[in-house]
Amino acid sequence: MNLELRRIIEQVSRDKGIDKELLISAIKDAVRSAARKKYGPRLDLEVEYKEDTGEIEVFQYKEVVTEVTDPSREISLEEGRALDAECEVGDSLGIKMDASSLGRIAAQSAKQVIMQRMKDAERDLVYEDFKDRKNEIINGIVQRLDPEGIIVNLGRTEALLPPSEQVPREIYHKGERIRAYLLDVKRQTRGPQIILSRTHPQFLVQLFEAEVPEIAEGIVQILGCAREPGSRAKIAVASRDSDVDPVGACVGLKGARVQNIVQELRGEKIDIIPWSPDVAKFATNALAPAEVSRIIMNKESQTMEVIVPDDQLSLAIGKRGQNVRLASRLVGWKIDVKTESKYSKSLKEGYLSLLSIPGVGEITANLLHEAGYTSAKEVAETSLDDLIQATGLTEKKAAGLIAAAKEMIGKKAAEAEAEAAGNPAEG
C-alpha cells in the first residue's frame, strides 16, 4: 500500500468520473474485511488512508480490563501500560497492525470491493444522467432484438423499447440507428432500466419541437395531440404572434418540416389543426377535411352531435372511424356524426313525438322544440325547474307536461316489452 495505490485511485476517479472518497471508502472496507478474514470477525478495527503517502494503516482497538476474557477485544492493564503508560481500566487502546501481512487476501478483496463500488457508482451516474432526460428524444443504435423488446445501445448504457411502445409494422435490424422518446427511468439493483417509446403522443410533439424553430422558441404552441401510431395523427397548434401562421410554420416551405417528421414516423399521416378556444370551431377544424353543417353541444356530458352533408359522412368518419375518433380524442369531447338527412328525419320524428304527448298541440310542441326539447323522452327526463326556465310555462302546466310525457313513454315501453315477449299488450 504506497504511492502506487494513490495513483490508481486518482486515475480511476478521473477516467470513470467516480468520487475519490467513494474509492477510498471502498479500499478501507476491503482491508477491514481482509483483516477480519485473517484474524477473526470479532475484531474492532479502524482503517485509515494517508493521502500524502498512499498508505493504509490498520488499528485494532481493545478495551483495557483487569481480567481478560476475550483476547480479541480486550487487553490487560499491564499489557496496555506497556503500550501507553497513561492508560487506565476502561480505556480503548488502538494497536497498529501490520497491513502488509494481509497481502494477497487484502489485495483481492480490495479489487472485488472497488469493482463493485465502481459498478454501483456508474449505475448511479447513469441513473442521475438519464432521469433528468425523461420526456426527451434520444438517439441510439439497435443492439439486439429480444423477447422483451428492442435493446438499444445509448453509449454508456442500454435501453429497452418494449413491444407495447413499438409502432405496428416498424421493423428494425441490428446496427440500425433509432430515435425514440425517453418514457421512463427505473432504478433497479442490476442498474437503471431505461424505457423508450415510439408510440407516445409526446414523441410526435418532441419531433415538432426539434423540427420547428417557432415551437422551440415558444411562438407556436402545440395544445393537443392524438395518435394512432403508424397510421394517422392530429396535432392542434396555436400562435402567440398574430403575424405567425401556426399551421404554416409546422408544415414548412413546400411541406419540408412536416415531411421530415412523416419520414421519421415512416409514413404516419399527420393533420395539423388550428386550435380554437371555441370548442365547436375546434371540433370543426379537427374533423377537416370534412365540411360541418352544424353542431349541437351538451356541455354537461361533453358530447356533441356534428351534422354534415350526406356526401361528407364517410370523409368525416374516416376509414374505420379513424378521423372522428382522433378528432374526439383531440378535442376531449365525445363526437357523434350524423348526416343532414338523418338529422332532419330524427328532428321530424322528435317533433312528432312531442305532438303525441297527451294535451300537446302545435303551439306547445313548437315552444318545446324552440326551447331545445327534441323528443317526448327529453321532456319526460327533464326537471320541473329546467322546463319552466326554458319555456316560461306555469308550474302547473309544466308539471302536467312532464307527467303526461312520462306516462306515454312508460306505456310505450310496456307495449314494446310485451310485444318482444310474444304477448301483445291489450289495448
C-alpha angles and dihedrals in degrees: 000000000000144000089315089067091051090051092051092049092051093046095049090046091051098042098042098033091236121149110259091224090059091056093046089049089050092051092048090051090049094051091046089051092049092049091052091048090054102037104025138281096260096068117122100223136180121193122198131188120211106209095193093058101022089233127146117217123195122201126190113207121213131178117237108237138169093233122026115224098157112037092187092063105018137062130190121248090245093053091042094054089051086063098034117014092201099053121121135197109285094030120125113230123202111216116194113232128206101258091186089065089066087068120152096007092057093045093049093044091046091051092051094047093046092050091050092047090048091052092047092047092048090050090051091048091050091048093049091047097049099037087065090052096057112134091027130114113247133187126226145151124254104250101178143337111246133181086246091054141276114331109217124199110223095179103252094038146358130262134199127231101194121209090250090060096046122100112245113257093013109131125193131190132207112277094021119132116244136188121204144160116260099235103173145350116210123192110228135170093250091049138286117318111218114202120202132194137196094176101058115111089230089063088065091045091051091048089056091047089054094045102039116059091196089062093046089050093049095243092114119040130201104220100176142009132190124178142183093192116236093010117053142338139187126205126187116217136185134182129227089201117065089209092060119078105214095203093047091049091054094044093048130197108331088350093294097141098048091041091058088055093045088052091051089050090047098243103328106159113236125201114197109206128194106237119227132189086221103086094205092052091045090052090049090052091046093054093054136159084043117083118237122213100187143338128220110199134198106196095186095058093027091231129134137194110217115200117204134176112272093250091053098057098095091045092050094047094040130200108332089349093297099135096052091040093055092042090052092050092047095049094039094229131106107252124203114189120208133174120243091246093051091046091049090049092050090047090052092047090047092050091049090050089053089052090050093062106107110257095018119122131178094279093054092040090053090047091052092045093051089049089059101262107133100175145020088251091061090051091050091051099045125097123248093242093050092050093049091047094048098044107023090230121152117263091249094050093044093048090049091052093051092047092048092047092049092049092049094047091047092050092049091049091051091049091050091049093050092048091050089052090053093247109105112213116250115253 
